[in-house]
Amino acid sequence: MKYCFLVTTLLLISLSACKTSKPVPVPPAEPVILTIGDKKFTTDEFFQSFTKNQFSDDTTKPTYIRDYLQLYTNLKLKVLGAQSEGRDTTASFREEMASYRKQLGQPYFNDKVLIDNLIAEAYERMKQEVRSSHILFYVPLDASPVDTLSAYRAITALRSRILQKEIDFESAAKQFSKDPASAPKGGDLESYFTVFKTVYPFETAAYTLPVGQISEPVRTKAGYHLIKVTDRRPSRGKVQVAHILISASSSATEEGKVAAKAKAEKAYNLLQQEAWEVVCRDYSDDATTKNDGGLLKEFGSGIMVTDFETAAFALSKVGEISKPIQTNYGWHIIKLVNRIPLESFAEAAPQLRQKVTTDSRSTIVKDNLYKKLRGIYKVTESGSVRDNTISKFDSTLLFGQWIFVEPLASSLEKKTLFQIDNKPYTVNQFYEYVRDSQRPVPEKSSAEVLGQRYYQEFINKKLVETEEENLEKKYPEFRALMNEMRDGVLFSQTMEANVWEPSLTDSLAQKKYWEQNKDKYRYPERTFATIMVSDSDTLLKRAQESLTSKPYQLRRKGTDLLFESKVTVLSEKHREALFDVALTMINNENYIVEVSSYGDSDEPDSLSSLRLRNAIKALTNDNVPLTRIIEKDYGKFKPVTTAARNRRVSFQFFSESKKDIEKALNALKIGSITLTEGAFAKGANVYLDATRWQVGNQIVNVNGKKAWVEISKVQPARNKTFAEARGAVINDSQKQLETNWLNRLRQKFGVQVNEEELKKLAK
């Protein structure tokens, strides 16, 4: 009886509750357009995919809904097939997805407004260059509070003394600054600098201080600075120069220094007669640039040593060459190659964005992120556990050698150090982080302060991880992107395993497929021909003449080298002409140059040979191989009426390529002649179709244009060999493998299409 009463009572309570409470509305189910196995795909997600990808293959030809559904179904079948094979559980898949997730998630951690402001600020600073002096009181970032405060008070007191004129800035720098490079120079940093050339706090002080004023103490990783701006000027942009270096170290003997200077002066004097590239190659000690004309990367202020930079920016005209100047590397002769003005903001912005997020400004961006995340996620700290945890660090931490042994003391073992949204993080996890992250730090650091920094870093790291874990929940577009990426990775892996790899590696299967389908792979009747088309009979005739023998003679010559009587040495003018010949050869890989030398009737025969040898040596030094040079020494056997021209070296260009004939003739009149060569089937070329298909040369007229056609071979229709058909065989076998595979997947999972939903979308 008690049991029945209890059941009845519970039933009455349940019914009463149903009568008095309001029903909870159930959202209608989203319509499903496709079902594969037990996986359902909604009409909405399919349509989003369709609108995103309908023009992906051909932007001029849209894909229709029903056709796209077929592609969509095949993709989802392959992805489900990959999942059934366990490909989404492998370590390689997880690693690849984690990498993509990191990259795709990065924009969600950046404060766009803050970064844009830093970029704009950096660009404005690029417009100026600053020169400054500083006084450094060294105190490491992780110094004890006592040492940090002591350094701050000391540098503040020194600033007061300077302002009260008890001591001038330069004397104070020499006496008190801990910067060994600038202290002996009164704190002078010597060169001008611009944005990104020093740490952000120092840069900000330098760009905001009036000239001559002394900053408040500025904290950087090195310690506290007093900064004095000594000058400010508009940006000079960048320069690109080439140089010839004559090495002379500061430790060289006096004799060695004198020899280096003499060598530099000799090279400079030789530049009045010889080409820059030749002198650079023969004299420069800079092994990385001497064979490239001494060319250096472009640079702005504060990059090169001061004397080199000053001399480079002093050059005003492109091609101008400085006298030898001395730096701590030796003697330099500098040639101005290019001046680069300050870029526009639009041009500079991408590079500025990369620098802003990677240089010392990144600390501001990161700190802003951590502050934002602390406002989103609740961080609950255990102060007593934290203090006890940090107290266990000792001096080994300062050397990056701290270790811990588990289990920890009972007061720390697996104790909660802090929670983020009620998720606990233990002392053990923190100690593991410190063990893996620790690095040696500067002297006079404090183990306690360093431990506190590691603690804050650990909290920040876990905040970022928490945000990363919630990206899909917070941002639907990120969730969709990751789903697409996941499907794409699985698709690639399963296609590789089931289609691409088998079709490429199984040569026996390829040959078998070819044997079974030989008639599918055929060449029609073809001619092998060269077709030259022009509206100019003269140019067409020239083309015919040029193509009579190979290498083909071009109507292109180099500048003749004219010599004084009995002279064989190359002048600067000769070398310039030879450099032009070399440049022509380098820019035209199929060219061959015929170098011909001549002598006067009253000269010894050997002079013509010497001129030829010197010219060829200069070309080979300029990277023209001997295999592309034809030598001809005519001596005095082909005299001309102008006596001075008998003492010459001339250059005639030939080519192994018929297309160069086309280029050379079009140089006379652009677009006046076209050359086509290859194997042609019927209907492939209107000019060839107008000929008699037989070996030989023919002239035909089509639509008012004349063509010269040279047929070298007529080949009847035939089956392709396996080697000729292999590419098409692989492509076709891939299609067959994919079709068979998709059929197996359809049988395995089953596919159902909701035709009503499809009709709605197709309207």
C-alpha positions in Angstrom: 0.0 0.0 0.0 2.8 2.4 0.8 4.4 1.7 -2.6 1.2 2.4 -4.5 0.6 5.6 -2.6 4.1 6.8 -3.4 3.7 6.1 -7.1 0.3 7.8 -7.2 1.7 10.8 -5.4 4.6 11.1 -7.8 2.3 10.8 -10.8 0.0 13.5 -9.5 2.9 15.8 -8.9 4.2 15.1 -12.4 0.8 15.8 -14.0 0.4 19.0 -11.9 3.7 20.2 -13.0 2.8 19.6 -16.7 -0.4 21.6 -16.3 1.1 24.7 -14.6 4.5 25.1 -16.4 4.8 26.6 -19.9 6.0 24.3 -22.7 9.5 24.9 -23.8 9.5 25.7 -27.6 11.5 23.2 -29.6 13.2 24.9 -32.6 12.2 23.3 -35.9 14.7 20.9 -37.4 16.8 22.3 -40.2 15.8 20.8 -43.6 18.2 18.2 -44.9 19.2 18.0 -48.5 21.6 15.0 -48.4 22.1 12.0 -46.2 25.1 9.7 -46.5 25.0 6.8 -44.1 24.0 8.3 -40.7 25.5 11.7 -41.6 23.0 14.5 -42.6 23.9 17.6 -44.5 21.5 20.6 -44.2 20.2 22.6 -47.1 21.8 25.7 -45.6 25.3 24.3 -45.3 25.1 22.9 -48.8 23.9 26.2 -50.3 26.7 28.1 -48.5 29.2 25.8 -50.0 27.6 26.2 -53.5 27.6 30.0 -53.4 31.2 30.0 -52.3 32.5 27.6 -54.9 30.3 27.8 -57.9 32.8 29.8 -59.9 36.0 28.2 -58.5 36.8 26.2 -61.6 35.9 28.6 -64.4 34.9 32.2 -63.4 33.0 32.6 -66.7 31.0 29.4 -66.4 28.9 28.9 -63.3 28.2 25.4 -61.9 24.5 24.5 -61.7 22.9 23.3 -58.4 22.4 19.7 -59.4 25.9 19.4 -60.9 27.4 20.9 -57.7 25.4 18.5 -55.5 27.2 15.6 -57.4 30.6 17.2 -56.6 29.5 17.9 -53.0 28.3 14.3 -52.5 31.6 12.8 -53.9 33.6 15.0 -51.6 31.6 14.1 -48.5 31.8 10.4 -49.5 35.6 10.6 -49.7 35.8 12.3 -46.4 33.5 9.7 -44.7 35.6 7.0 -46.3 38.8 8.6 -44.9 37.1 8.7 -41.4 36.1 5.1 -41.7 39.8 4.2 -42.4 40.8 6.1 -39.2 42.7 8.8 -41.1 41.4 11.5 -38.8 42.9 9.9 -35.8 46.5 9.6 -37.0 49.3 11.7 -35.4 50.2 13.2 -38.8 46.6 14.4 -39.3 46.4 15.9 -35.9 49.7 17.7 -36.3 48.7 19.1 -39.7 45.4 20.3 -38.4 47.0 21.8 -35.3 49.4 23.7 -37.6 46.5 25.0 -39.8 44.5 25.9 -36.7 47.4 28.0 -35.3 47.7 29.9 -38.6 44.0 30.4 -39.2 43.4 31.4 -35.6 46.1 34.1 -35.4 44.0 37.0 -36.8 41.5 36.4 -33.9 44.3 37.2 -31.4 45.4 40.5 -33.0 43.9 43.9 -32.0 43.5 45.3 -35.5 43.0 48.9 -34.3 46.1 48.8 -32.0 48.3 47.3 -34.8 47.0 49.8 -37.4 47.9 52.6 -35.0 51.4 51.2 -34.4 51.9 50.9 -38.2 50.8 54.5 -38.8 53.1 55.7 -36.0 56.0 53.7 -37.5 55.4 55.2 -40.9 55.4 58.7 -39.6 58.7 58.0 -37.7 60.2 56.6 -41.0 60.0 60.2 -42.3 62.7 61.3 -39.8 66.1 60.2 -38.7 67.3 60.8 -35.2 70.7 61.1 -33.6 71.0 60.7 -29.9 73.3 60.1 -26.9 72.4 58.1 -23.8 73.5 57.2 -20.3 72.8 53.6 -19.3 72.5 52.3 -15.7 72.5 48.6 -16.1 69.9 46.6 -14.2 68.5 43.3 -15.6 64.8 42.8 -16.3 64.6 40.2 -13.5 66.6 42.2 -10.9 65.3 42.2 -7.4 63.0 45.1 -6.4 65.7 46.5 -4.2 68.3 46.6 -7.1 65.7 48.0 -9.5 64.7 50.8 -7.2 68.3 51.6 -6.4 69.2 52.0 -10.1 66.1 54.1 -10.7 67.0 56.5 -7.8 70.6 56.7 -8.9 69.8 57.7 -12.5 67.1 60.1 -11.4 69.6 61.8 -9.1 72.1 62.0 -11.9 69.4 63.6 -14.2 68.8 66.2 -11.5 72.5 67.0 -11.4 72.7 67.4 -15.2 69.6 69.6 -15.2 71.1 71.8 -12.5 74.3 72.0 -14.5 76.4 70.4 -11.8 77.8 68.2 -14.6 77.2 68.2 -18.3 75.6 65.2 -20.1 78.8 64.1 -22.0 80.9 64.1 -18.8 78.2 62.2 -16.9 78.1 59.6 -19.7 81.9 59.1 -19.7 81.9 58.8 -15.9 78.7 56.8 -15.1 77.3 55.1 -18.2 77.6 51.3 -18.4 77.4 51.2 -22.2 81.0 50.3 -23.1 80.6 51.4 -26.8 79.1 54.9 -26.3 80.4 55.9 -22.8 83.9 56.9 -24.0 82.2 59.1 -26.6 80.1 61.0 -24.1 77.2 58.7 -24.8 77.0 59.5 -28.5 75.5 56.7 -30.5 77.4 58.3 -33.5 75.0 57.4 -36.4 71.5 58.5 -37.1 68.8 55.9 -36.7 65.2 55.5 -37.8 62.2 53.3 -36.8 62.9 49.7 -35.8 66.6 50.2 -35.3 66.4 50.2 -31.5 63.9 48.9 -28.8 60.5 50.6 -28.8 60.7 52.4 -25.5 64.1 54.0 -26.5 62.8 54.8 -29.9 59.6 56.5 -28.6 61.7 58.7 -26.2 64.0 59.7 -29.1 61.2 60.5 -31.4 59.2 62.5 -28.9 61.9 64.5 -27.2 62.8 68.0 -28.4 66.4 68.4 -29.6 68.7 69.1 -26.7 66.3 67.9 -24.0 67.0 65.0 -21.6 64.4 62.3 -21.0 63.0 60.9 -17.8 64.5 57.5 -17.0 63.5 55.1 -19.8 63.3 51.4 -18.8 64.4 48.7 -21.3 65.7 45.1 -20.9 69.2 46.6 -20.5 68.3 48.9 -17.6 67.5 52.6 -17.2 68.5 55.2 -19.8 68.7 58.9 -19.9 68.3 59.9 -23.5 69.4 63.2 -25.2 68.4 63.9 -28.8 71.3 65.8 -30.5 69.8 66.2 -34.0 66.9 65.3 -36.2 66.6 65.4 -40.0 64.3 64.3 -42.8 64.7 60.7 -44.0 67.3 60.3 -46.8 65.6 57.2 -48.0 67.8 54.3 -49.0 70.7 53.9 -51.4 72.1 50.8 -53.2 75.8 50.8 -53.9 78.6 48.5 -55.1 82.0 48.5 -53.4 85.5 47.4 -53.9 87.0 46.4 -50.5 90.7 46.3 -49.8 90.9 44.5 -46.4 93.0 46.0 -43.6 92.2 45.1 -40.0 92.9 47.4 -37.1 95.5 44.9 -35.9 97.5 44.9 -39.2 101.1 46.0 -39.1 102.0 49.5 -40.3 103.5 48.1 -43.4 100.2 46.1 -44.1 98.1 49.3 -43.6 100.3 51.2 -46.1 100.1 48.4 -48.6 96.3 48.3 -48.3 96.0 52.0 -48.9 98.4 51.8 -51.9 96.3 48.9 -53.4 93.1 50.9 -53.0 94.6 53.9 -54.7 95.9 51.7 -57.5 92.4 50.2 -58.0 90.8 53.7 -58.0 93.3 55.0 -60.6 92.7 51.9 -62.8 88.9 52.6 -62.7 89.7 55.6 -65.0 90.6 53.1 -67.7 89.0 49.8 -66.9 85.4 48.7 -66.3 84.2 48.7 -62.7 83.3 45.0 -62.9 86.8 44.1 -64.0 88.6 46.0 -61.3 86.2 44.8 -58.7 86.8 41.2 -59.7 90.5 41.6 -59.7 91.0 43.8 -56.6 88.1 43.4 -54.1 88.6 41.3 -51.0 84.9 40.9 -50.5 84.5 37.3 -51.7 80.7 37.4 -51.5 80.3 40.3 -53.9 83.4 40.6 -56.0 82.0 38.4 -58.8 78.8 40.3 -58.8 80.3 43.7 -59.4 80.5 44.4 -55.6 76.8 45.0 -55.4 75.4 45.4 -51.9 71.8 45.3 -50.7 70.0 48.6 -50.4 70.3 50.3 -47.0 69.2 53.3 -45.0 70.6 55.2 -42.1 72.0 53.3 -39.1 72.8 50.1 -41.0 76.4 50.5 -42.2 79.4 51.9 -40.3 79.2 55.7 -40.2 82.1 56.5 -42.5 80.8 54.1 -45.2 77.3 55.4 -44.9 78.4 59.0 -45.1 80.4 58.4 -48.2 77.6 56.4 -49.9 74.9 59.0 -49.2 77.3 61.8 -50.4 77.3 60.3 -54.0 74.7 62.2 -55.9 74.6 60.7 -59.4 74.0 57.1 -60.3 77.3 55.7 -61.5 79.4 58.2 -59.5 82.4 56.6 -57.8 83.9 57.8 -54.5 87.6 58.1 -53.7 88.9 55.4 -51.4 87.5 55.8 -47.8 88.7 54.0 -44.7 86.6 52.1 -42.2 87.5 49.5 -39.5 87.2 46.9 -42.3 89.8 48.5 -44.6 89.5 50.7 -47.6 86.4 51.0 -49.8 85.7 52.5 -53.2 82.0 53.0 -53.5 79.8 53.3 -56.6 76.3 54.6 -56.5 73.9 52.2 -58.2 70.5 53.5 -57.1 68.7 56.0 -54.8 65.4 54.8 -53.3 63.1 57.4 -51.9 60.8 56.8 -48.9 58.0 54.4 -50.0 54.4 55.4 -49.9 52.3 54.3 -46.9 50.5 51.7 -49.1 53.8 50.2 -50.3 55.4 50.2 -46.8 52.3 48.9 -44.8 52.7 45.1 -45.4 56.3 45.1 -44.3 55.5 47.5 -41.4 52.8 45.1 -40.2 55.2 42.2 -40.1 57.8 44.2 -38.2 55.3 45.7 -35.7 54.1 42.2 -34.7 57.6 40.8 -34.4 59.9 43.5 -33.0 59.8 44.9 -29.4 56.4 46.5 -30.1 54.9 43.0 -30.1 55.1 43.2 -26.3 52.4 45.9 -26.4 50.3 43.8 -28.7 50.6 40.7 -26.5 50.0 42.6 -23.2 46.9 44.1 -24.7 45.7 40.6 -25.6 46.4 39.2 -22.1 44.5 42.1 -20.6 41.6 41.5 -22.9 41.5 37.7 -22.1 41.6 38.4 -18.4 38.4 40.4 -18.9 36.8 37.5 -20.8 37.9 34.5 -18.6 37.8 34.4 -14.8 41.2 33.8 -13.3 41.2 32.6 -9.7 44.7 32.5 -8.1 45.7 30.8 -4.8 48.1 33.3 -3.3 49.6 31.0 -0.6 50.2 28.2 -3.1 51.7 30.6 -5.5 54.1 32.1 -3.0 55.1 28.7 -1.7 55.7 27.5 -5.3 57.9 30.4 -6.3 59.9 30.2 -3.1 61.3 26.8 -4.2 63.3 28.4 -7.1 67.0 28.8 -6.4 70.0 30.3 -8.2 70.1 27.4 -10.7 67.1 29.0 -12.4 69.3 31.9 -13.3 71.6 29.6 -15.3 68.7 27.7 -16.9 69.6 24.6 -15.0 66.7 24.3 -12.4 65.2 20.9 -11.9 62.5 19.4 -9.7 61.8 15.9 -8.5 58.3 14.4 -8.4 56.4 13.7 -6.3 56.6 17.2 -4.8 56.2 18.0 -1.2 52.7 17.3 0.1 52.0 21.1 0.3 52.6 21.4 -3.5 52.0 18.0 -5.1 49.1 18.4 -7.6 47.9 21.5 -5.8 45.8 24.0 -7.8 47.9 27.0 -8.5 45.2 28.9 -10.3 41.9 28.3 -12.3 40.7 29.8 -15.5 36.9 29.6 -15.7 37.0 26.9 -13.0 39.6 24.7 -14.9 42.5 24.0 -12.5 46.2 24.2 -13.3 48.6 22.6 -10.9 52.0 23.3 -9.5 53.3 20.3 -11.3 52.2 21.7 -14.7 53.8 25.0 -13.9 57.1 23.4 -12.9 57.1 21.4 -16.1 56.6 24.7 -18.0 59.5 26.3 -16.2 61.8 23.3 -16.7 61.1 23.4 -20.5 61.2 27.2 -20.9 64.1 28.3 -18.7 67.0 30.0 -20.2 70.1 31.7 -18.7 69.5 35.3 -17.7 72.0 38.2 -17.1 74.0 38.5 -13.9 72.4 40.2 -10.9 68.9 38.8 -11.8 66.7 37.5 -8.9 65.5 33.9 -8.9 62.3 35.1 -7.1 61.5 37.8 -9.7 62.4 35.5 -12.6 60.0 32.9 -11.1 57.2 35.5 -10.8 57.8 36.3 -14.5 57.6 32.6 -15.5 54.4 32.4 -13.4 52.7 35.3 -15.3 53.9 33.8 -18.6 52.3 30.5 -17.7 49.0 32.1 -16.9 49.1 34.1 -20.1 49.9 30.9 -22.1 46.9 29.1 -20.6 44.7 32.1 -21.3 45.7 32.0 -24.9 45.1 28.2 -25.0 41.7 28.7 -23.5 40.8 31.2 -26.1 42.1 28.9 -28.9 39.9 26.1 -27.6 36.8 28.4 -27.8 37.4 29.9 -31.2 34.9 27.5 -32.9 32.2 28.4 -30.3 32.8 32.1 -30.5 33.3 32.5 -34.3 31.0 30.6 -36.7 33.2 31.6 -39.6 36.3 30.1 -38.0 34.3 26.9 -37.3 33.3 26.7 -40.9 36.8 27.4 -42.1 38.3 24.6 -39.9 35.6 22.2 -41.1 36.6 23.0 -44.6 40.3 22.6 -43.8 39.6 19.3 -42.1 37.6 17.9 -45.1 40.4 19.2 -47.4 43.2 17.4 -45.5 41.2 14.2 -45.3 40.3 14.5 -49.0 44.0 14.9 -50.0 45.2 12.0 -47.8 42.5 9.6 -49.0 42.9 10.6 -52.7 46.6 10.1 -52.4 46.1 6.6 -51.0 43.3 5.4 -53.2 43.8 7.2 -56.5 47.0 9.3 -57.0 49.6 6.9 -55.5 48.3 3.7 -57.2 48.0 5.3 -60.6 51.5 6.9 -60.5 53.5 4.0 -59.1 51.9 0.9 -60.6 53.6 0.9 -64.0 52.4 -2.7 -64.8 48.8 -1.5 -64.3 49.4 1.5 -66.5 50.8 -0.6 -69.3 47.9 -3.1 -69.0 45.4 -0.2 -69.2 47.2 1.0 -72.4 47.3 -2.4 -73.9 43.5 -2.7 -73.4 42.8 0.8 -74.8 45.4 1.2 -77.5 43.0 2.6 -80.1 42.0 5.4 -77.6 45.5 6.8 -77.8 46.3 7.7 -81.4 48.0 10.4 -83.4 46.1 11.6 -86.5 48.0 12.2 -89.7 50.4 15.0 -88.9 53.0 17.2 -90.5 56.1 18.5 -88.8 56.5 22.0 -90.1 57.8 25.5 -89.7 55.3 28.3 -90.6 56.4 31.9 -91.1 53.6 34.4 -91.7 54.1 38.1 -92.7 52.4 40.8 -94.7 55.9 41.9 -96.0 57.5 40.0 -98.8 60.9 41.4 -97.9 60.8 40.2 -94.3 59.5 36.8 -95.4 62.4 36.5 -97.8 64.9 37.5 -95.1 63.4 34.8 -92.9 63.8 32.2 -95.6 67.4 33.2 -96.1 68.1 33.1 -92.3 66.7 29.6 -92.0 68.8 28.0 -94.7 71.5 26.8 -92.3 71.9 26.3 -88.6 72.9 28.1 -86.4 70.7 30.7 -87.9 72.3 34.0 -88.7 70.6 37.0 -87.1 70.6 40.5 -88.5 72.1 41.6 -85.2 75.6 42.7 -84.5 77.6 44.0 -81.6 79.5 47.3 -81.6 82.9 46.9 -83.3 86.0 47.4 -81.2 88.3 49.8 -83.1 92.0 49.8 -82.2 94.8 52.3 -82.7 97.7 51.0 -84.8 99.8 48.4 -83.0 97.5 48.4 -80.0 95.9 45.2 -78.6 95.0 46.3 -75.0 91.3 46.8 -74.3 90.2 50.3 -73.4 87.3 51.2 -71.1 85.2 51.9 -74.2 86.1 48.4 -75.5 85.1 46.8 -72.3 81.8 48.6 -72.2 81.0 47.3 -75.7 82.1 43.8 -74.7 79.9 43.9 -71.6 77.0 44.8 -73.9 77.8 41.7 -76.0 78.0 39.5 -72.9 74.7 40.9 -71.6 73.1 40.1 -75.0 74.4 36.5 -74.7 73.2 36.1 -71.1 69.8 37.4 -71.9 69.4 35.1 -75.0 70.3 31.6 -74.0 70.2 30.2 -77.6 72.6 32.8 -79.0 76.0 32.1 -80.4 78.4 34.9 -81.1 81.0 34.9 -83.9 84.0 37.0 -82.9 86.1 38.1 -85.9 89.4 39.9 -85.7 91.2 41.9 -88.4 94.6 43.6 -88.7 96.1 46.4 -90.8 98.4 45.6 -93.7 101.5 47.1 -91.9 100.9 45.3 -88.6 102.4 41.9 -87.6 100.0 39.0 -88.0 100.1 38.3 -84.3 98.3 41.6 -83.4 95.0 40.4 -84.9 95.3 37.2 -82.8 96.1 39.1 -79.6 93.0 41.4 -80.1 90.9 38.3 -80.7 92.3 36.6 -77.6 91.7 39.7 -75.3 88.2 40.1 -76.5 87.3 36.4 -75.9 89.0 36.5 -72.5 86.9 39.5 -71.5 83.7 37.7 -72.7 84.5 34.5 -70.8 85.2 36.6 -67.7 81.7 38.0 -68.1 80.3 34.5 -67.9 80.0 33.7 -71.7 81.2 30.1 -72.1 83.6 29.2 -74.9 81.1 26.7 -76.3 78.9 29.7 -77.4 81.8 31.6 -79.1 82.9 31.1 -82.7 86.5 32.5 -83.2 87.6 33.8 -86.6 91.0 35.5 -87.1 91.0 37.1 -90.6 94.2 39.1 -90.0 94.9 41.3 -93.0 93.1 39.0 -95.5 89.8 40.9 -95.7 90.8 44.6 -95.9 88.2 47.4 -96.2 88.6 50.8 -97.7 88.6 52.6 -94.4 92.0 51.9 -92.9 91.0 52.4 -89.3 88.3 49.7 -89.6 90.9 47.1 -90.6 92.1 47.2 -87.0 88.9 45.9 -85.5 87.1 43.1 -83.7 83.5 42.5 -84.8 80.6 40.5 -83.4 77.9 38.7 -85.4 75.1 36.9 -83.5 73.6 33.5 -84.5 71.0 31.4 -82.8 70.1 27.8 -82.4 66.4 28.8 -82.1 64.1 29.7 -85.0 62.1 31.9 -82.6 65.1 34.3 -82.4 64.7 34.9 -86.1 61.2 36.0 -85.4 62.3 38.3 -82.6 65.1 39.8 -84.7 62.8 40.5 -87.7 60.1 42.0 -85.5 62.7 44.4 -84.1 62.5 46.0 -87.5 58.7 46.3 -87.4 56.8 45.1 -84.4 54.3 42.3 -85.0 55.2 42.1 -88.7 56.1 38.4 -88.7 55.1 35.3 -86.7 56.8 31.9 -86.6 55.2 28.7 -85.5 56.8 25.2 -85.5 55.8 21.8 -84.4 53.6 18.8 -85.2 50.2 19.7 -86.7 47.0 17.7 -87.5 44.5 18.7 -90.1 42.6 21.8 -89.0 45.3 22.9 -86.5 46.7 25.6 -88.8 45.0 27.5 -91.6 48.2 28.1 -93.5 49.3 24.5 -93.3 45.8 23.4 -94.5 46.3 25.5 -97.6 49.4 23.6 -98.6 50.0 20.3 -100.3 50.9 17.9 -97.5 54.3 16.9 -98.8 57.9 17.5 -97.7 59.4 20.7 -99.0 58.9 24.5 -99.0 55.7 26.2 -100.2 54.4 29.8 -100.3 50.6 30.2 -99.6 48.2 33.1 -99.3 45.4 33.1 -96.8 43.1 36.0 -96.0 45.5 38.5 -97.6 48.6 37.2 -95.7 51.5 35.3 -97.1 53.1 32.3 -95.4 56.3 30.4 -96.1 55.8 26.8 -95.0 58.6 24.3 -94.6 57.4 20.7 -94.1 60.1 18.4 -92.9 58.0 15.2 -92.4 54.5 13.9 -93.0 53.5 11.1 -90.6 50.5 8.9 -91.2 48.0 8.3 -88.4 49.2 5.8 -85.9 48.8 4.5 -82.3 50.8 6.2 -79.7 53.6 4.3 -78.0 53.2 3.6 -74.2 55.8 6.4 -73.5 53.9 8.9 -75.7 50.5 8.0 -74.2 51.7 7.5 -70.5 50.5 10.9 -69.3 47.0 10.4 -70.7 47.0 6.8 -69.5 47.7 7.9 -65.9 45.0 10.6 -66.2 42.4 8.1 -67.5 43.4 5.4 -65.0 43.0 7.9 -62.2 39.5 8.7 -63.4 38.7 4.9 -63.5 40.1 4.3 -60.0 38.2 7.2 -58.6 34.9 6.1 -60.3 35.3 2.5 -58.9 36.2 3.8 -55.5 33.2 6.2 -55.3 30.9 3.3 -56.4 32.3 1.2 -53.5 31.7 4.1 -51.1 28.1 4.6 -52.3 27.4 0.9 -51.7 29.0 1.1 -48.2 27.3 4.2 -46.9 24.2 4.7 -49.1 23.3 8.1 -50.5 19.9 9.8 -50.2 19.0 13.1 -51.9 16.0 15.2 -50.8 14.6 16.0 -54.2 12.1 18.5 -52.8 14.8 20.6 -51.2 16.9 20.4 -54.3 14.0 21.6 -56.4 13.6 24.6 -54.1 17.2 25.6 -54.6 17.1 25.0 -58.4 14.2 27.5 -58.9 
